[in-house]
Amino acid sequence: MSTSLKPPAAATSSLFTRTVVGVMRKMYPELLADRSFDNNGFLLEVPSRPEKKQNNSVLITLDLTRAVVDEAIRRKDSVIIAYPCAALITREISKPVDPIIFRGLKEITLANSQQESLLRLAQEGISVYSPHTAVDAVNGGLGDWMVDIVTKPFKERPGFSFESAVINGSAVSVQGFKDTGIGRVVQFSEAVSLAELLDAISHRLGMEYLQIALPQHLRNTPHVSIAISNIAMCAGSGGPIILSLPADVLFTGELSHHDALFAVEHGRIVIATFHSNSERGFLKEVMQPKLLGGLREAWAEAREREGMEVEKGEVEVGVSEVDRDPYVVVRVPGKGEEGLST
């Protein structure tokens, strides 16, 4: 009796999972991410298991919280696309919160809530992919979406035009993508009022409340009387990208206390939305339909290539219904009132 010396076949993720990631890499090339700090790409690649059949579905989220993990397991998704794949909320109180797998892991155990969620996803056959800052950098990505937020309401105004430019250009070039990078600066041909700008941002993001910091000399000026000619913007924690720029307005998700003080002391106006609120709308408006269109075409091609029945190749791309910013704004009732209102 002879023993085969042929090594066992290498494990691979499912054809559907590989197709999803392939489409994402075409939409948001990993080379365009800021690799000086970013950790994008496959963060959890689960081997294909024929006995563990998942739906041909994708769940898009900003933050990979326990609630999102539960949602993906309930939906029987094959892949989670977690834009920044930020830290899971539940953790040991004495330990810092870091984005999941941003640093090397020495062990994977159930004692750590982040690792527990990864183990649960692996057990259920669900992979995790994060494009992160590649989404910010590409043409038509998150940076350009923010430009659209502050310009679209004014495009029909006679004589109005604008120019936009990338702040931090990408260190590498990718064929088919030009003028890529993190952050955008917009210059208006004609000024708009701060009141109009706040209204544009509020309506597009679906937010009743925005954070605003004004220089001392503008604090008693009506917002309708403050003219805005240019804006520097970056989603998320945009301080390192936009803080030093001489723009009328700095538009981002969040700035630290000291960064906000620096900005107003230098005559800038700050508009902040809370970190993830500056990003979440992009998933529904842009990423979901773009991924769905590309995936339908790529999945049909993959099935045909593998000799599978194309007519049974339906796919689904959903956006998490439980992913949300951890902060809410509440109104604390005065004497004689009951309850909190948000």
N, C-alpha and C positions, 0 to 999 in steps of 0.2 A: 504494500500500500504506500503510494507516494504522497508526500506533503507538498502542497502548492506554496511556492515562494512569492507568489504575487501578493503585494500589499493590499489591504482592504481599501475599497473606494473611499475617497475623502467625503466627509459630510458636507452637504450644501443646504442652504435655505431653500424654501419652496420656489418654484418657478414664478408664482405670482409675486412673492416678496422681492425676488431679484428684478422682476419687471418694474415694480413700483420704484425701487431704489434707482434703477436705470433711468427712469423718466425724471425723477427728482434731480439726478446728477446732470441731466441735460438742461433742465430748467435753471438750476442753481449750481453751477460747477464748483466743486469743493476747493479748487485752486484759488477761487476768488475770496474765500473766507480769510479773515485775519488770523493767521496761524500763530501770531505772536502770543496769543492767549487762548484762542478758540480751540475747542475739541469737537469737531463736527464729523459727520459720516455715520457709519454703522456703529451704534453704541451697544446694541445687543442683537446679535444675529443667531436666530434659533434654527437648529437643523430641521430639515423637513422630516415629518413623521407621518406616513400614510394613514396610520390609525388615529391620528389627531388632526382631523380635517377642519380647517378654519374657513370662514367665509372669505370670498374674494373682495374684501373690504379694507378700507384704510380709515384711521381716525386721526384727524389733525388737531393738535393742541399747542398751546404756548408752554404751559408748565406741566410736567409729568408728576402730578400729585397722586395721592392714594385714590382720591375720588375718580380721577381720570383712568387709573389702572383698573378700578372696579368697573367703570363704564366700558372699557375695551374688552375686558373679560366677558361681561354680560352680552356685548354685541358679537363676540367671537371674531373680532378683527384679526387680520393676519399681520398688520403693521401699524405701529403708531409713528406718525411724523410729529416730533416734538421740536418746534422751532428753535428755542434755545435749550430745551431739555433742562430747565432750571430745577433746583433742588426740590425734593419732596418736603412737604411742610412738616409732617410728623417726624420728630427726631428726639434724641436725648438732649435734655435741656442744657447740659454742660458742654456740648460739642457744637462747633460752628456749622452753619449751613453752607455747603458748597454745591455748585452745580454738579449734577450726578455724573460720575466718571470724569471729572475735570482733572483729578489727580490719580496717581497710581493706586490700585487696590492691593492690599496685602492679604486680604481674605474676603470671602463672600459668605456671610452668615445671616441667620435670622435675627441676630441681636441688633442689627442696624436696620432701621426702617427703610432706608433707601435700597439697601441690598435685598431686603425682604421683598420689596416690590419687584425688583429685577428677577428674583428667583420665581416669584409668582407668575410673571409674564413668560419666563422661559418654560415653566411647567405647562402653561396654557398654550404654548406655541406661538407667542406674539413677539415679533421683533421690534426694535426701536431704532429709528434713524433720525438724525438731527442735522439740518442744513445750516442752521444758525446764521452767522454773519454773511454767508454767501447770498442769503435772501436780501440783506441790506444792500449789498454791493451791485447786484445785476441791474441792467436796464429794465425798467418796468417792475422793479422789485420794491421793497419796503421804503427805500429812500425816495423813489419817484412817486410812490403812493402818498407820502407825506406832502410832497410838492403839490400834488393834485388837490389835497385837502385845502391848502391855503390859496389856491389859484382858481379852481373850478367855478366858485360862485361869482367871480368877477370877469370871466372870459367873454361874456356877452356884452360887457360894458363898452360903449364906444371909446375907441382910443386906448383901451387897456391891452397891454402885452406884458410878457415877463421873460426873463432869462434865468436858467438854473445851471448850477455847476456843482461838481463833486468836490467835497472838502478833502478827504483823505483818499487819494487815488490808490487803486489796487497795485500791489507790488509785482504782479504777474499779469500777462495778457492771455486771454482765451479766445480762440477763433469764434467769431460770431457775436462777440460781446465787446463793446467799446465804451469808453468814458465810465468805467466802473469804479466803485469805491464806497466808502462809508460816509454818510452825512451829505447834506445838500445845502447850498445857499441859493436863495431866490431874490432877484431884483425886480421890482415892479416898475413899469414905465410911468405909472401914476400911482400916487400913494392911496392907500385905503385906510379907514379909521380902525383903531384898536377894537372898537365895538363891533365892527363888521367882521374883523378877523376872529374874535372870540366866538361870534355867532357861527361862523363857518366851521370852526373846529368843534364846537359843541354839538352842532347838528350832525356832522359827519361821523363823529365818534359815539353819538347817542348819549352824551354826558350832560346832565343838568348843571353840574358844578365843575369848574376848572380852578386850578391853583394859579395865581398870578402874583408876581413880585414887581413892584414899580420903583423906579428911582425916586428919591425924596422930592425932587422938584415937580414930579408928575402926580403925586399922591392925591392932590385935591383937584386935578383936572378931569373933567368928564371924559370917559373913554371915547365918546364920539368925536372929541376934539383932538385926540392924539393921532397924528399921522404916522403911518408905517410904510416905509419904502423898501425895506429888505429884511429878510428873515434867515437865520441860520437854524438848521433843524437836524435832529438825529433821534431815532427811536430809542426807547429804553433808557438807560443811564447815559445820556449824551454829553455830560459835562466835559470829559477829556477831549471830545471832538470839537465842540462848538464854543466853549467858554471864552477862548481868547479872541474870537472873531468880533470885529467892530460892526455888528448888525444891530438894527433897531430892536429886534425881538429874537430871543433864543427859545425855540420850541422843542420840547423833549418830553420824555416820560417822567423823569425825576432828576432833581439836582440836590446835592447835599446842602445843608444849612449854610456852610461857609462858602460853597460855590455860588449859591444864590446871593449872598451878601456881596461877594466879589463882583457879580454881574451888575447888580443895581448900583453899587458904588462907582462903576464905570459907565453908568448911563444906559445900561441895557434893560429891557423889559423881559421877564421870564414868564413863559406859559408852560405849565407842567400838568400832566394828565393822570399821574400815578403810572408807574413803570409800564405794566403790560397793557394798559389801555391805549398806549400809543402804537401798539402792534396788533392787538387782537382782531380789529376790524379787517386788516389785510388778509387774514386767513380765510374769512368768509367771502370777501369781495373779489379777491384775486387768486390766492393759492388754490382754493378748493375747485373752482371751475377750470382753472388752467391744468391742474393735475388730473382732473377727471377726463378732460378732452384728450390729453396726451396719453393717459393710461388706457382708455378705450382702444385707441389705435395701436399702441404697443402691445397690449394684451392679445388683441386679435392676431397680430403678426406672430407673437410668441406661440400661441396655440396652433396656428397654421404650420409653423415651423416644426412643432413637436407632434404634428398629426392629431391634434385634439379637435373636438367639435367646436367650431367657432360660435355656432348659434347658442351654445351654453356658456358663453364667456362673459356674462354680465358682471360688471364691477360696480362698486359703490365707494364714494369718498365722502365721509362725514366730518363735520367740525364738532368738537366736544361741546356738550351742553352743560357740563359741570365745571369747565375751566373758567376761572374768573380771577380778577385781581384780588389779593387778600384784603385790601383796604376798601371800606365803604365810608361815606360821609354821613354822619348822623346829626340830627338836631336834638339837643338835650332840652327837654321841656322845662319850663319855668314852674313856679308855684301855681298850683291849681290845675296843672295839666297832667295828663297821664301818658305813660309810654314814651318810646323813642320813635322818631320818624327818620327815614333815610331818604 
